[in-house]
């Protein structure tokens, strides 16, 4: 590429895994630095998809090097933007000379997003697009999404340091409820609980999987069976069972996202069992189990509009370390 030439945006499926490995290694470093997450397992999965040439998205190429990428996945008529990441492009040694100059990573990422959004918005089979770019601070790319007609939801990444906390908290359940660890056979009951718990909830606007039992089951499979958010931890995950109906009244799910950090992937309580201390008890129980596994920090995400949950998390010692954006687009007239 000649000095000063624009970034080339090419189909991601043109590239094999080895070409993108250095970029994914840089991204893994960013995840660990900003969020204390080990992104290497996600990188390995992405590399497998890249080798199969099946991952839809775009790569930014500058002076023969890949400096950024973005991709999406399709779920029936919905597209989910999985990621966008770039490193500074151009020739650093030429930045003070006429011609080639460094291209900021943010500019590369916005160029990639614009290409991907143009493709998705002009795809007649796509009725809905969702995006949660956890790694990028709130506002980083919101203008790109807003200009494309997306609605932006602000979310918080909160964390709890575990040093000095107790290891075995007492859980005092209301009469008629039982507590036990997660079992594989809980998937269907948990999907029903999530669909009930998220009716009218802000998160159901961000992730439409929460609106139905079928969608909630897909969400759970991704978390529990396919390591969609770290390595699922059955010992950390618990359910509260209503003896009368044998349905789940509440649950907490946890995953290991790095050797030192655990993550609460889901916590919810059925509406009729709220304000009985279940969420607080489950949070403490999950934290204690993470401690027994040698974890020093627990994190979770929450939508900024969910003020009641944020108050609970803060009362339990969680602090906001990072904010990010969720973006949603719905085709006019689509269900």
N, C-alpha and C positions, 0 to 999 in steps of 0.2 A: 504494500500500500504506500502510496506517495505521501510525503509530509503534508499535513493539513487536510488529508482526505477524510470524508465523513466515516462514521462507524458503519460497518456492514451488519445488517440484521438478517440472519439466515435461519432456516428451519432447523430446530434442535435435532431433528431426526437424521440430519446429515452427519452427525458427529458421534463417534464411538466414545466409550467411557474413558480411555486413557487421556484423551485430549482435554476433558473437563476435570480430571482428577485434581490438578493443582488449584483450580478455582474452588472446588468443593472442600479442599483442605483449608483454604483461606476462610471459607464460610464456617467450617467447624470451629476454627479458632475464635471467630466472632461470636458464635453461640456460647462458647464456654466463657468468654470474657464478659459478655453482657448479661447472660441469663444463668450461667453455671450449668448449662446443659451440654451433654456429650452428643453431638450431632452426627458422629461417625456412623452409627447404625443406619440413620436416615440416608446418609451419603452412600453407603453400600447398596441400599435398596434402589436409590436413584441410578447408580451406576449400572445395576442389572437392567433396569428399564432402558437406559441409554444404549446398552449393548444390543438390546432387542429391537432398537429403532422404533419403539412404540410410544414414546413419551411426547405428547404434543406441546410445542412451545417454541421459543426462539433463543438464539445465541448471538451475542454481540462479538464481532471479530474486528480487531484493530491491529494493524501491522503484523498480521499473521497469527495473533494470539487471541484466544477467547478471554474476554474481560468481563463477561456477564452472561446470565441466563435467566429465563423465566419459563415456567411450565404450568399446565393445568391438567385436571382430570375431569372426566365426564361421568355424571351420574344421571342416566336417562336424559331428561331435558335440562338438566342443570350442569353448569361448569363451575368447578372450584379452582381458583387460582392458588396453586400450592406454594409458590415461592417466587421471589425475584431477588437476585443478589449480583453485585458487580464489584470489581476492584478498579482503582484508578487506572485509566488507560493512557495511551500515548507513550512517547519517549521522554522519560523524566530528564534526560541529559539535554534535551532540545527545548526545554520550556523557556529558556531565556534567549533563544534564537528565533529568527523569522522562520515560520513554517510550523512544524509539528509542535503541539502543546499537550500537556496532560489533560485528560477529560475526567472530570469528577465522577466518582462512582454513582452518585445520585443522578447525574445526567444520563448515564448509561442505563440505569435502572428505569428511569422514566421513559426513555426511548423504547426499551423492551416492553414495558407495560402498555404503552400506546399502541404498539404493533399487536400485542396479544388482545387488547381490548377491541381494537378495530376488527380483528378476526372473529372474536366471539360475538360482538354486537351485530355483525353482519351474517351470522350463522342462523338461518331460519329455524334450525332444530333446537337452538338454545333459548329457553324462556327465562332462565334465572342464572345469575352469576353471583357467587359468594367469594369473599377474600378475607383472610385474617393473616396479615403479615406480622407475626409476633416479634420477629427480630428487629423491625424498624420502628423507631420512636414515633409516637402519634404526631401527625401532621407532615411526616416526611413525604408521603406520596398522596395525601388526601386530595390535593388540587387536581391531580390526574384523574382520579376516580370521580370527583365531583363534576368535572367538565364533561365526563362521559355519562352523566346522569345517575350516578350511584348515590345512595344514602349512606352516610358515615355514622358509625357507632363507636364511641370511645370506650376502650377497655383498659383495665389495670392488671399489671403483673405484680402480685404481692408475695412476700416471703416471710417466713418465720424462722429465726435462728433457734436451734434446739439446745444449745449449750445451757446447762443449768436447769433444764426442765425435768419434771418427774418422768419416770419410765413406765409406770403402771397406774394410770388414773382410774378412779372408781366411776363406773357408769351406773347411774341410778335411773332405771327405765320406769315409765308409768305402768300401771297394772295392765295385764293383757298383752304385753309386748315382749318378745324374745330377741336377743342379740346373738349373732353367730358370724363366723367368717364366710367369705364368699365361696360359692360352689359354682361349677360350670352349669349346673341345671338351673341356676338363677337367671339366666339370660332373658328368657321370655317374660318372667315376672318383673325383672328390672326394666325391660322395655315398656311394659304397661305403666310402671311407676313413673318413669321419666315423662312419658306422654301426658299423664295426668298432672304431674307436678309443674310442667312448663306451659300449661294452657294460659294464654294471655301474658306470658313472661317475656321480658325484653329479649332474652336469648333465643326465643322461638322466631323472632324477626331476623336474627343474624344467621341462624342455622335452622333451616326448615325441617331437618330430620327430627327435631324435637316435637313436631306437630302431630306425629302419628306413631303408632306402635311399630309399624314396619320401619319407618325411618330411624326410630330410637334403637331398634335392634341392629340396624346397619352401623349406627354410631358405636354401639357396644362391641360388636364384632371387631371393629377397627381398633378399639382401645384394648380389649381383652385378648383377642386372638392374633391380631396382626401387628401388635406393637406400634400402633399409630401415634402413640405419645410415650415413648420410652418403653421399658420392660415392665409389663404388668406385674403387680405385687399382690398375690392372693392373700398373704398373711396380713397385709395392711388394709385390705378391702373388707368391709363388713356390711351386713344387712340387718335391718330391724324388721321382724316378722310379726304381723298381727295374728294372734292365736285364733281369733274368731273366724276370720276370712282366709287365713293362710297366705294372704297377699303381703307384699312388702310395703312397709310403712315408711321406710327411709333407707338410704344406702350411702356409703362413701367408697370410692374407688381410688386407688393410688398406684403410681408407677415410679420406678427408678429412672431418672433422666440423666444421672451421672453418679459416680461413686459417692459423692458427698451430698447429692441433692435428690429429694423425693418430690413428687408432684401430685397434688390432688386433681385427678382427671374428672371427677364427678362427685357432687354431693347434692342430694335433694331429699325432700320430705314431702310426703303426700299431704295435700292441703288440710285435711281434717286432723292431722297429727302435728301441725305446726304449733309453735309457741309452747312446747313442752320440754324444751332443752335437748331435743334429739340431735340437731345439727351441731350444737356445741359439744355434746358428748362424742359424736362421731369424729369431729375434728381433733379432739384431744386423743382419742383412741388411735387414730391414724398417725398422729405425731409420735405417740409412744412406740408404736410398732416400727416406724421409721428409725427411731432412736436405737431400738434393739438391733437394727440392721446396720448400724454404724453411720447413719445419715446425719449430717450436721445442719441441714436446712431443708425446709419444706416450702414449696411454692404453690400458687394457684392463680387462676385468672378469673376476673369478674367484670361484668359490664358496669360502666360508671353509673348507669341509670338504676342499678339494683342497690339502692342506698341502704336498705335494711341489711343485706348480706355484708356490705362493706363495713357497716357499723359492728356487726358480729366479728368479722375477721380482725378488725382493729382492736376490739376488746380482747381478743385472744392473743394479741401480740404481733399480728401480721402488719408489715409496713409496705407501702408501695415503692417498688424499686424501678418501675418502668411503666410507661403507658404506650399503647399501640392502638391501631384503628382496625375495625372491621368494616368492610364495604359490601353493600348489597345492591344489585340491580335486578329489577323485575320487568319483563316485557309487558307493555300495556295490553291489558285484556287477557293475559295469561292467568291461569288458576294458581 
